[in-house]
Amino acid sequence: MNSRLIVKTAYANIYTKPTFSSELVTQALFSEVLEIKSSRGDWFEVSQWDGYVGYTHRFYLSDYKRFTDNKFLVTDRFISIYDSSDLSNLVMIAPFGSFIPAITQEDGYYMTIIDDKNYWFSYSCRELPLDSDFRSEIIGRSKKLIGSPYLWGGKTPFGYDCSGFVQQVFKNKIPLKRDTSQQIKDDRMESIKLESIDIGDIVFFDMEGRGVDHVGIWYGENQVIHCGGEVKIQSIDDSSHKCLRDHIIDIKSIGNILDE
């Protein structure tokens, strides 16, 4: 068995157990390479780039064959994937946050190969590296995802949870762990006071009185952008449900990482 498989669909659901009725804990995106730890019939126990482990079904996957190191990060909400270079037949979409291995074509489009099939996409996705002003880039990326619904375990514009949203927005400059409880322990980032916060810094909350359980990104002007019900910009003083300011337990500055 190949020790690696690649996601051939827009995303692959990853569960706690090898059954669709178990809890959805995270997702892998189009063209993501997964390490195989074990298999049970058509189910695979997989490890992702962030170390997250769970079970996913063969339906989503194809054998991995490395053909290029040239990759593109999708920073649009979605991009279209076609099965011919004339872009006449749309066959799938790749969501925000996908890294797509690609070969440059003379006609101004890129080609990728998955499941021994050739697919094409346009230059509308952004080539690495990113702008030097990464804080502004973070805000710009986040705003493209406004209105995406909440989904426990979600990591795409079809549905995010709070930590999945933050993790995907910070790709690729600052790779973060999957869960809020892991992200708050990231020792690359320094804890700061609210008075010192800058756009793009990460704000952690205890909303239920049980420890860190929510995370968002500082938008500026006393606002965060976060996935709470949906991806939205919200004042930390908004008391329509729970006043976010009262539940802040830590703020992490991304400044040290940007200075490296």
Order of alpha helices (4+ residues) and beta strands (2+ residues): beta-beta-beta-beta-beta-beta-beta-beta-beta-beta-beta-beta-beta-beta-beta-alpha-beta-beta-alpha-alpha-beta-beta-beta-beta-beta-beta-alpha
